[in-house]
Amino acid sequence: MGIYSLSALLVIIASCGKSAGDNVPEDKKPSNGHKTTYVNPVFEPILADPSVIRDSESGDFYAYGTQDNWGDGQGSRLMPILRSVDLANWKVVGQAFTEKPAWKEAGGLWAPDVNYVDGKYHLYYSYSTWGDPNPGIGVAVADKPSGPFIDQGKLFTSEEVDVPNSIDPHFFEDDGKRYLFWGSFSNAPTQGTYGVRLADNGLSVPDLDEKFKIAAGDFEAVMIHKRDDYYYFFGSKGSCCDGANSQYHVLVARSKNLTGPYLDKVGKDIAERDNGTLLLQGNDRIVGPGHNSRIITDSEGIDWLLYHGIDRTKGKVPSGASRRMLMLDKLIWTDGWSEIEGHSPSTTSKKGPVFQ
């Protein structure tokens, strides 16, 4: 989610952040097709609510995060952009926006979701403040994954779509049709995670009244993944942004239909509160793991998930922002359900992805 503390390209000096590859000798760094090892976090200090996409031309990966002030004197980054060849070694390459979109008076740019749509890169984003009564979702477009992203305006606000806390957008294309999913924590009668059909170009919503609910208001940070005969729902619960006290965790459910119902492993519908099957939770070193990226499959057919997590001993940066670091772990499928080893972030050296 992008609830607290929350790009023309900017060249960021090394003090802006440290990636897992900063101190790796050149002869030890991976090349495509060669397996590397990694230790979490794969980037720090912050890349919250990560969205990750692969550039089909270069083969490089780009990761985007929520607007945050990293406490390094560089100010608040308007959605930082990282680049990697292997998902394990990341470098800062810029920001998604040069200035905030003008369709809202105040707020931060949270929870980017970047997709390749009709030859362009579409960045769906939340525009909100903490406790905002009327947050909204917008979209920006770029020719390259590195930006710059040009704002196309809002898709809707909470008041317009009648869904409280309308943040955390997620684009999904199914059978030639394009959808947006979104939603976040709320106890209001209209609370929940919803989906709605987008226009063919993905830049507007023809009919807000066609929205449909798939999860209750104790979920946020929706991600839908299609595998075999099922649509899988990944969502986060708990406090995302309380530093070392954060309680974020990820749960899953699945459905035979995109519109639901999504049932957990014991058959309970996540449209009702308190349901969902645990995928990922904190451990004695990393707390608040959540708001995962889309699943990325490497050249050996192994699935990988990126998400953010917080070091118990270094919960916040000097600006006061929660130190939500970028994490990477292998996703295992057993009997049609996804699992992460130990149901928690790895903290020891692991074999990384392989990409040709």
LONUBA-829741 format. One record per residue (C-alpha): residue in three letters; x, y, z. Coordinates in steps of 0.05 Angstrom, whole numbers, plus 32768, in hexadecimal, padded with zeros to 4 digits. Example, Ala and Ser with C-alpha at 12.3 -4.5 7.8 and 13.67 -1.06 7.14 Angstrom:
<atom code="ALA" u="80F6" v="7FA6" w="809C"/>
<atom code="SER" u="8111" v="7FEB" w="808F"/>
end
This chain:
<atom code="MET" u="8000" v="8000" w="8000"/>
<atom code="GLY" u="8016" v="8047" w="7FFC"/>
<atom code="ILE" u="7FF5" v="8063" w="803A"/>
<atom code="TYR" u="802D" v="8087" w="8060"/>
<atom code="SER" u="806A" v="80B0" w="804B"/>
<atom code="LEU" u="8058" v="80A5" w="801C"/>
<atom code="SER" u="80C7" v="80E1" w="7EF6"/>
<atom code="ALA" u="80F8" v="810F" w="7EAC"/>
<atom code="LEU" u="812E" v="80E5" w="7ECD"/>
<atom code="LEU" u="815C" v="80FB" w="7F05"/>
<atom code="VAL" u="81A1" v="80DE" w="7F11"/>
<atom code="ILE" u="81A4" v="80CC" w="7F5A"/>
<atom code="ILE" u="81E6" v="80CC" w="7F7E"/>
<atom code="ALA" u="81FC" v="808E" w="7FA3"/>
<atom code="SER" u="81E6" v="80A8" w="7FE7"/>
<atom code="CYS" u="819D" v="80A5" w="7FD1"/>
<atom code="GLY" u="8199" v="805B" w="7FDF"/>
<atom code="LYS" u="81C1" v="801B" w="7FE0"/>
<atom code="SER" u="81B1" v="7FE0" w="7FB4"/>
<atom code="ALA" u="81C7" v="7F99" w="7FC0"/>
<atom code="GLY" u="81F9" v="7FA0" w="7F87"/>
<atom code="ASP" u="821C" v="7FE0" w="7F9E"/>
<atom code="ASN" u="8257" v="7FBB" w="7FBE"/>
<atom code="VAL" u="825A" v="7F7F" w="7F90"/>
<atom code="PRO" u="829B" v="7F7B" w="7F67"/>
<atom code="GLU" u="8290" v="7F7F" w="7F1C"/>
<atom code="ASP" u="82A9" v="7F38" w="7F10"/>
<atom code="LYS" u="8276" v="7F1D" w="7F42"/>
<atom code="LYS" u="823A" v="7F41" w="7F26"/>
<atom code="PRO" u="8208" v="7F15" w="7EFF"/>
<atom code="SER" u="81FE" v="7F15" w="7EB5"/>
<atom code="ASN" u="81BF" v="7EFC" w="7E92"/>
<atom code="GLY" u="81BA" v="7EB1" w="7E95"/>
<atom code="HIS" u="81E7" v="7EAA" w="7ED2"/>
<atom code="LYS" u="81CB" v="7E9D" w="7F16"/>
<atom code="THR" u="81DA" v="7ECF" w="7F4D"/>
<atom code="THR" u="81D1" v="7ECD" w="7F97"/>
<atom code="TYR" u="81B1" v="7F04" w="7FC1"/>
<atom code="VAL" u="81A0" v="7F17" w="8008"/>
<atom code="ASN" u="8163" v="7F40" w="801A"/>
<atom code="PRO" u="8158" v="7F7A" w="8016"/>
<atom code="VAL" u="8169" v="7F81" w="7FCC"/>
<atom code="PHE" u="8162" v="7FCD" w="7FD1"/>
<atom code="GLU" u="8162" v="7FFE" w="800A"/>
<atom code="PRO" u="8150" v="802E" w="802B"/>
<atom code="ILE" u="810B" v="8031" w="800B"/>
<atom code="LEU" u="80E4" v="8017" w="7FD0"/>
<atom code="ALA" u="809D" v="8010" w="7FEB"/>
<atom code="ASP" u="8062" v="7FF0" w="7FC7"/>
<atom code="PRO" u="808E" v="7FD7" w="7F8E"/>
<atom code="SER" u="8076" v="7FCE" w="7F47"/>
<atom code="VAL" u="80A8" v="7FA8" w="7F1A"/>
<atom code="ILE" u="80A7" v="7FA1" w="7ECE"/>
<atom code="ARG" u="80D8" v="7F86" w="7E9A"/>
<atom code="ASP" u="80EC" v="7FAF" w="7E5E"/>
<atom code="SER" u="80E1" v="7F82" w="7E22"/>
<atom code="GLU" u="8117" v="7FA6" w="7DFA"/>
<atom code="SER" u="8151" v="7FA7" w="7E2B"/>
<atom code="GLY" u="813C" v="7F6E" w="7E59"/>
<atom code="ASP" u="8149" v="7F9C" w="7E95"/>
<atom code="PHE" u="8118" v="7F9F" w="7ECF"/>
<atom code="TYR" u="80FC" v="7FE0" w="7EEA"/>
<atom code="ALA" u="80DF" v="7FE8" w="7F2F"/>
<atom code="TYR" u="80B4" v="8023" w="7F46"/>
<atom code="GLY" u="80A1" v="8037" w="7F8D"/>
<atom code="THR" u="8075" v="8065" w="7FB6"/>
<atom code="GLN" u="8089" v="80AD" w="7FBF"/>
<atom code="ASP" u="80B6" v="80B2" w="7FFC"/>
<atom code="ASN" u="80EA" v="80DD" w="801D"/>
<atom code="TRP" u="8126" v="80B0" w="8029"/>
<atom code="GLY" u="8143" v="80DF" w="805D"/>
<atom code="ASP" u="8183" v="80EB" w="8034"/>
<atom code="GLY" u="8179" v="8135" w="8025"/>
<atom code="GLN" u="815E" v="8128" w="7FDF"/>
<atom code="GLY" u="8116" v="8137" w="7FF1"/>
<atom code="SER" u="80D8" v="810F" w="7FDF"/>
<atom code="ARG" u="80E1" v="80E5" w="7FA1"/>
<atom code="LEU" u="80A4" v="80E6" w="7F73"/>
<atom code="MET" u="80A3" v="809A" w="7F6A"/>
<atom code="PRO" u="80EB" v="8081" w="7F66"/>
<atom code="ILE" u="8100" v="8054" w="7F2D"/>
<atom code="LEU" u="8134" v="801D" w="7F33"/>
<atom code="ARG" u="8154" v="7FF0" w="7EFD"/>
<atom code="SER" u="8170" v="7FA9" w="7F01"/>
<atom code="VAL" u="8185" v="7F71" w="7ED3"/>
<atom code="ASP" u="8175" v="7F39" w="7F04"/>
<atom code="LEU" u="8143" v="7F51" w="7F39"/>
<atom code="ALA" u="817A" v="7F4C" w="7F6E"/>
<atom code="ASN" u="81A8" v="7F88" w="7F5F"/>
<atom code="TRP" u="8185" v="7FCB" w="7F58"/>
<atom code="LYS" u="819B" v="8012" w="7F47"/>
<atom code="VAL" u="8174" v="8053" w="7F4C"/>
<atom code="VAL" u="8169" v="8071" w="7F07"/>
<atom code="GLY" u="8136" v="80A9" w="7F13"/>
<atom code="GLN" u="80F0" v="80BC" w="7F25"/>
<atom code="ALA" u="80AE" v="80B1" w="7F01"/>
<atom code="PHE" u="8096" v="80F9" w="7F06"/>
<atom code="THR" u="80B8" v="813D" w="7F03"/>
<atom code="GLU" u="807D" v="815C" w="7F27"/>
<atom code="LYS" u="803C" v="8145" w="7F47"/>
<atom code="PRO" u="7FFE" v="813F" w="7F1C"/>
<atom code="ALA" u="7FD0" v="817B" w="7F21"/>
<atom code="TRP" u="7F8C" v="8159" w="7F28"/>
<atom code="LYS" u="7F91" v="8156" w="7F74"/>
<atom code="GLU" u="7FA4" v="818E" w="7FA3"/>
<atom code="ALA" u="7FCC" v="8166" w="7FD6"/>
<atom code="GLY" u="7FE7" v="8120" w="7FE1"/>
<atom code="GLY" u="801E" v="80F0" w="7FD2"/>
<atom code="LEU" u="8027" v="80C1" w="7F97"/>
<atom code="TRP" u="8021" v="807B" w="7FB0"/>
<atom code="ALA" u="8020" v="8033" w="7F9A"/>
<atom code="PRO" u="8035" v="8036" w="7F50"/>
<atom code="ASP" u="801F" v="7FFE" w="7F21"/>
<atom code="VAL" u="8045" v="7FFF" w="7EDE"/>
<atom code="ASN" u="802F" v="7FD8" w="7EA1"/>
<atom code="TYR" u="8040" v="7FD3" w="7E57"/>
<atom code="VAL" u="8000" v="7FE5" w="7E32"/>
<atom code="ASP" u="7FFB" v="7FEF" w="7DE7"/>
<atom code="GLY" u="8044" v="8001" w="7DDF"/>
<atom code="LYS" u="8045" v="8032" w="7E1A"/>
<atom code="TYR" u="8054" v="802C" w="7E64"/>
<atom code="HIS" u="8017" v="803C" w="7E8F"/>
<atom code="LEU" u="8023" v="8050" w="7ED7"/>
<atom code="TYR" u="7FE5" v="804C" w="7F02"/>
<atom code="TYR" u="7FED" v="8070" w="7F45"/>
<atom code="SER" u="7FCA" v="8084" w="7F85"/>
<atom code="TYR" u="7FC5" v="80CE" w="7F98"/>
<atom code="SER" u="7FB6" v="80D5" w="7FE3"/>
<atom code="THR" u="7FC8" v="80F0" w="8027"/>
<atom code="TRP" u="7FC6" v="80C9" w="8068"/>
<atom code="GLY" u="7F7C" v="80C4" w="807B"/>
<atom code="ASP" u="7F67" v="80E6" w="803A"/>
<atom code="PRO" u="7F1A" v="80E6" w="8035"/>
<atom code="ASN" u="7F1D" v="80E8" w="7FE9"/>
<atom code="PRO" u="7F5C" v="80C8" w="7FCC"/>
<atom code="GLY" u="7F5E" v="80B6" w="7F83"/>
<atom code="ILE" u="7F81" v="808E" w="7F4D"/>
<atom code="GLY" u="7FA3" v="80AA" w="7F0F"/>
<atom code="VAL" u="7FCB" v="8092" w="7ED4"/>
<atom code="ALA" u="800A" v="80AB" w="7EB1"/>
<atom code="VAL" u="802B" v="8093" w="7E70"/>
<atom code="ALA" u="8073" v="808D" w="7E57"/>
<atom code="ASP" u="8096" v="8073" w="7E19"/>
<atom code="LYS" u="80CC" v="8051" w="7E42"/>
<atom code="PRO" u="80CC" v="802E" w="7E86"/>
<atom code="SER" u="80FD" v="8062" w="7E9F"/>
<atom code="GLY" u="80CC" v="809A" w="7E91"/>
<atom code="PRO" u="80BE" v="80D3" w="7E92"/>
<atom code="PHE" u="8075" v="80C3" w="7EA0"/>
<atom code="ILE" u="8043" v="80F5" w="7E88"/>
<atom code="ASP" u="8004" v="80FA" w="7EB2"/>
<atom code="GLN" u="7FC2" v="80EA" w="7E90"/>
<atom code="GLY" u="7F97" v="8100" w="7ECB"/>
<atom code="LYS" u="7F6B" v="80DD" w="7EFC"/>
<atom code="LEU" u="7F42" v="809E" w="7EF0"/>
<atom code="PHE" u="7F15" v="80AB" w="7F2C"/>
<atom code="THR" u="7F13" v="80C2" w="7F75"/>
<atom code="SER" u="7EF5" v="809D" w="7FB0"/>
<atom code="GLU" u="7EB8" v="80C9" w="7FAF"/>
<atom code="GLU" u="7EAD" v="80BF" w="7F65"/>
<atom code="VAL" u="7EB2" v="8073" w="7F68"/>
<atom code="ASP" u="7E92" v="806C" w="7FAD"/>
<atom code="VAL" u="7ECB" v="8042" w="7FC9"/>
<atom code="PRO" u="7EEE" v="805D" w="8007"/>
<atom code="ASN" u="7F3A" v="8061" w="8007"/>
<atom code="SER" u="7F40" v="8056" w="7FBC"/>
<atom code="ILE" u="7F8A" v="8049" w="7FB5"/>
<atom code="ASP" u="7FBA" v="8011" w="7FA1"/>
<atom code="PRO" u="7FA8" v="8008" w="7F57"/>
<atom code="HIS" u="7FB7" v="7FC7" w="7F31"/>
<atom code="PHE" u="7FAE" v="7FBF" w="7EE6"/>
<atom code="PHE" u="7F99" v="7F7C" w="7ECA"/>
<atom code="GLU" u="7F8A" v="7F65" w="7E84"/>
<atom code="ASP" u="7F5F" v="7F28" w="7E78"/>
<atom code="ASP" u="7F44" v="7F0C" w="7E38"/>
<atom code="GLY" u="7F51" v="7F4D" w="7E13"/>
<atom code="LYS" u="7F2E" v="7F77" w="7E48"/>
<atom code="ARG" u="7F51" v="7FA8" w="7E77"/>
<atom code="TYR" u="7F40" v="7FB2" w="7EC0"/>
<atom code="LEU" u="7F57" v="7FDB" w="7EFB"/>
<atom code="PHE" u="7F55" v="7FBE" w="7F42"/>
<atom code="TRP" u="7F5E" v="7FEA" w="7F7F"/>
<atom code="GLY" u="7F4A" v="7FF5" w="7FC7"/>
<atom code="SER" u="7F64" v="7FFB" w="800E"/>
<atom code="PHE" u="7F53" v="7FF7" w="8057"/>
<atom code="SER" u="7F0F" v="800F" w="806D"/>
<atom code="ASN" u="7ED5" v="7FFC" w="809A"/>
<atom code="ALA" u="7EA2" v="8024" w="8072"/>
<atom code="PRO" u="7E66" v="7FFF" w="8054"/>
<atom code="THR" u="7E84" v="8007" w="800E"/>
<atom code="GLN" u="7EC9" v="7FEF" w="8023"/>
<atom code="GLY" u="7EF2" v="7FBC" w="7FFD"/>
<atom code="THR" u="7F1E" v="7FAB" w="7FC2"/>
<atom code="TYR" u="7EFB" v="7FB7" w="7F80"/>
<atom code="GLY" u="7F05" v="7FAE" w="7F35"/>
<atom code="VAL" u="7EE9" v="7FD4" w="7EFA"/>
<atom code="ARG" u="7EEF" v="7FD0" w="7EAF"/>
<atom code="LEU" u="7F1E" v="8002" w="7E8F"/>
<atom code="ALA" u="7F16" v="8021" w="7E4A"/>
<atom code="ASP" u="7F3A" v="7FFC" w="7E12"/>
<atom code="ASN" u="7F75" v="802C" w="7E16"/>
<atom code="GLY" u="7F7A" v="8023" w="7E62"/>
<atom code="LEU" u="7F77" v="806D" w="7E70"/>
<atom code="SER" u="7F30" v="8076" w="7E89"/>
<atom code="VAL" u="7EF5" v="8053" w="7EAA"/>
<atom code="PRO" u="7EB7" v="8053" w="7E7D"/>
<atom code="ASP" u="7E85" v="8041" w="7EB5"/>
<atom code="LEU" u="7E97" v="8046" w="7EFF"/>
<atom code="ASP" u="7E55" v="8024" w="7F10"/>
<atom code="GLU" u="7E6F" v="7FE3" w="7EF3"/>
<atom code="LYS" u="7EA0" v="7FD9" w="7F2C"/>
<atom code="PHE" u="7EA0" v="7F95" w="7F50"/>
<atom code="LYS" u="7EBA" v="7F82" w="7F95"/>
<atom code="ILE" u="7EEB" v="7F4A" w="7F9F"/>
<atom code="ALA" u="7F07" v="7F53" w="7FE5"/>
<atom code="ALA" u="7EF5" v="7F72" w="8028"/>
<atom code="GLY" u="7F0F" v="7FB3" w="8045"/>
<atom code="ASP" u="7F45" v="7F91" w="806F"/>
<atom code="PHE" u="7F6D" v="7F87" w="802F"/>
<atom code="GLU" u="7F95" v="7FB6" w="8004"/>
<atom code="ALA" u="7FCE" v="7FB4" w="7FD0"/>
<atom code="VAL" u="7FA9" v="7F84" w="7FA2"/>
<atom code="MET" u="7FCF" v="7F5C" w="7F6E"/>
<atom code="ILE" u="7FAC" v="7F2A" w="7F3F"/>
<atom code="HIS" u="7FD3" v="7EF1" w="7F1F"/>
<atom code="LYS" u="7FB8" v="7EBF" w="7EEC"/>
<atom code="ARG" u="7FD4" v="7E78" w="7EF0"/>
<atom code="ASP" u="7FB5" v="7E3B" w="7ED0"/>
<atom code="ASP" u="7F6B" v="7E3B" w="7EDF"/>
<atom code="TYR" u="7F6C" v="7E6E" w="7F17"/>
<atom code="TYR" u="7F71" v="7EB8" w="7F24"/>
<atom code="TYR" u="7F9A" v="7EC4" w="7F63"/>
<atom code="PHE" u="7F8F" v="7EFF" w="7F91"/>
<atom code="PHE" u="7FCB" v="7F19" w="7FB9"/>
<atom code="GLY" u="7FBC" v="7F4E" w="7FED"/>
<atom code="SER" u="7FDA" v="7F6E" w="802B"/>
<atom code="LYS" u="7FBC" v="7F78" w="8070"/>
<atom code="GLY" u="7FD4" v="7F9B" w="80AF"/>
<atom code="SER" u="7FFB" v="7FDC" w="80BB"/>
<atom code="CYS" u="802B" v="7FEB" w="8082"/>
<atom code="CYS" u="8051" v="8026" w="809D"/>
<atom code="ASP" u="805E" v="8024" w="80E8"/>
<atom code="GLY" u="80A9" v="8019" w="80E2"/>
<atom code="ALA" u="80C1" v="7FDF" w="810C"/>
<atom code="ASN" u="8079" v="7FD5" w="8126"/>
<atom code="SER" u="805B" v="7FCA" w="80E0"/>
<atom code="GLN" u="802D" v="7F8E" w="80DB"/>
<atom code="TYR" u="8025" v="7F88" w="8090"/>
<atom code="HIS" u="801D" v="7F42" w="8075"/>
<atom code="VAL" u="8006" v="7F22" w="8033"/>
<atom code="LEU" u="7FCD" v="7EF2" w="8029"/>
<atom code="VAL" u="7FB2" v="7ECE" w="7FEB"/>
<atom code="ALA" u="7F71" v="7EB2" w="7FCF"/>
<atom code="ARG" u="7F5C" v="7E98" w="7F8B"/>
<atom code="SER" u="7F20" v="7E96" w="7F5C"/>
<atom code="LYS" u="7F0B" v="7E75" w="7F1C"/>
<atom code="ASN" u="7EF1" v="7EB9" w="7F05"/>
<atom code="LEU" u="7F13" v="7EFC" w="7F03"/>
<atom code="THR" u="7ED8" v="7F1D" w="7F25"/>
<atom code="GLY" u="7ED8" v="7EEA" w="7F5E"/>
<atom code="PRO" u="7EC5" v="7ECE" w="7F8E"/>
<atom code="TYR" u="7F0D" v="7EC7" w="7FA7"/>
<atom code="LEU" u="7F13" v="7E90" w="7FDB"/>
<atom code="ASP" u="7F4C" v="7E80" w="800A"/>
<atom code="LYS" u="7F69" v="7E3B" w="8015"/>
<atom code="VAL" u="7F31" v="7E26" w="8044"/>
<atom code="GLY" u="7EFB" v="7E40" w="8016"/>
<atom code="LYS" u="7EEB" v="7E83" w="8037"/>
<atom code="ASP" u="7ED9" v="7EBF" w="800C"/>
<atom code="ILE" u="7F08" v="7EFA" w="8015"/>
<atom code="ALA" u="7ECE" v="7F29" w="8006"/>
<atom code="GLU" u="7EC1" v="7F1D" w="8050"/>
<atom code="ARG" u="7EF2" v="7F38" w="8082"/>
<atom code="ASP" u="7F27" v="7F0D" w="80A6"/>
<atom code="ASN" u="7F31" v="7EDC" w="806E"/>
<atom code="GLY" u="7F6C" v="7ECA" w="8041"/>
<atom code="THR" u="7FA5" v="7E98" w="8042"/>
<atom code="LEU" u="7FE8" v="7EB0" w="805D"/>
<atom code="LEU" u="8021" v="7EB8" w="802B"/>
<atom code="LEU" u="8052" v="7EE7" w="804E"/>
<atom code="GLN" u="805B" v="7F04" w="8093"/>
<atom code="GLY" u="8092" v="7F24" w="80BD"/>
<atom code="ASN" u="80C9" v="7EFF" w="80E3"/>
<atom code="ASP" u="80FC" v="7F10" w="8118"/>
<atom code="ARG" u="8123" v="7F3C" w="80E7"/>
<atom code="ILE" u="80F3" v="7F58" w="80B3"/>
<atom code="VAL" u="80AE" v="7F73" w="80C4"/>
<atom code="GLY" u="8074" v="7F8D" w="809B"/>
<atom code="PRO" u="8081" v="7F67" w="8059"/>
<atom code="GLY" u="804C" v="7F78" w="8026"/>
<atom code="HIS" u="8032" v="7F9D" w="7FE9"/>
<atom code="ASN" u="8051" v="7F6C" w="7FB9"/>
<atom code="SER" u="8061" v="7F76" w="7F6F"/>
<atom code="ARG" u="8046" v="7F4B" w="7F37"/>
<atom code="ILE" u="8065" v="7F06" w="7F32"/>
<atom code="ILE" u="80A2" v="7F02" w="7F05"/>
<atom code="THR" u="80B6" v="7EC0" w="7EE6"/>
<atom code="ASP" u="80FF" v="7EB5" w="7ED6"/>
<atom code="SER" u="811F" v="7E8D" w="7E9D"/>
<atom code="GLU" u="811D" v="7E4D" w="7EC5"/>
<atom code="GLY" u="80D2" v="7E53" w="7ED2"/>
<atom code="ILE" u="80DA" v="7E69" w="7F1B"/>
<atom code="ASP" u="80AB" v="7E9E" w="7F35"/>
<atom code="TRP" u="80C4" v="7ED9" w="7F5E"/>
<atom code="LEU" u="80A1" v="7F0D" w="7F88"/>
<atom code="LEU" u="80BA" v="7F52" w="7F9D"/>
<atom code="TYR" u="809C" v="7F77" w="7FD7"/>
<atom code="HIS" u="80B1" v="7FA7" w="800E"/>
<atom code="GLY" u="80C6" v="7F97" w="8055"/>
<atom code="ILE" u="80E2" v="7FBC" w="8092"/>
<atom code="ASP" u="8120" v="7FAB" w="80BB"/>
<atom code="ARG" u="810C" v="7FA5" w="8105"/>
<atom code="THR" u="814C" v="7FCA" w="811A"/>
<atom code="LYS" u="8145" v="8003" w="80E8"/>
<atom code="GLY" u="80FB" v="8011" w="80E2"/>
<atom code="LYS" u="80FE" v="8059" w="80C7"/>
<atom code="VAL" u="812B" v="8089" w="80A1"/>
<atom code="PRO" u="813D" v="80CF" w="80BB"/>
<atom code="SER" u="8101" v="80EE" w="8098"/>
<atom code="GLY" u="80D3" v="80C2" w="80C2"/>
<atom code="ALA" u="80BE" v="8097" w="8087"/>
<atom code="SER" u="80B9" v="804C" w="8093"/>
<atom code="ARG" u="80F7" v="802A" w="8077"/>
<atom code="ARG" u="80D2" v="7FFD" w="8047"/>
<atom code="MET" u="810A" v="7FD8" w="8023"/>
<atom code="LEU" u="8103" v="7FB0" w="7FE2"/>
<atom code="MET" u="8102" v="7F64" w="7FEE"/>
<atom code="LEU" u="8104" v="7F28" w="7FBF"/>
<atom code="ASP" u="80EF" v="7EE0" w="7FCA"/>
<atom code="LYS" u="80DF" v="7EA2" w="7FA2"/>
<atom code="LEU" u="8096" v="7E8E" w="7F9B"/>
<atom code="ILE" u="8087" v="7E44" w="7F9F"/>
<atom code="TRP" u="8047" v="7E24" w="7F86"/>
<atom code="THR" u="802B" v="7DE8" w="7FAB"/>
<atom code="ASP" u="7FE8" v="7DC8" w="7F9A"/>
<atom code="GLY" u="7FD1" v="7E07" w="7F77"/>
<atom code="TRP" u="7FE5" v="7E37" w="7FAF"/>
<atom code="SER" u="8020" v="7E67" w="7FB3"/>
<atom code="GLU" u="8051" v="7E64" w="7FED"/>
<atom code="ILE" u="8090" v="7E88" w="8004"/>
<atom code="GLU" u="80C1" v="7E5F" w="802D"/>
<atom code="GLY" u="80B3" v="7E68" w="8076"/>
<atom code="HIS" u="807A" v="7E98" w="8066"/>
<atom code="SER" u="80AB" v="7ED1" w="8074"/>
<atom code="PRO" u="80E2" v="7EF9" w="8052"/>
<atom code="SER" u="8123" v="7ED5" w="8047"/>
<atom code="THR" u="815E" v="7EF2" w="806D"/>
<atom code="THR" u="8197" v="7EC4" w="8056"/>
<atom code="SER" u="81BB" v="7EBD" w="8014"/>
<atom code="LYS" u="818E" v="7EA0" w="7FDD"/>
<atom code="LYS" u="8196" v="7E8B" w="7F95"/>
<atom code="GLY" u="8179" v="7EC2" w="7F6A"/>
<atom code="PRO" u="8152" v="7EC3" w="7F29"/>
<atom code="VAL" u="816F" v="7EB0" w="7EE6"/>
<atom code="PHE" u="815E" v="7ED9" w="7EA8"/>
<atom code="GLN" u="8175" v="7ECB" w="7E61"/>
end
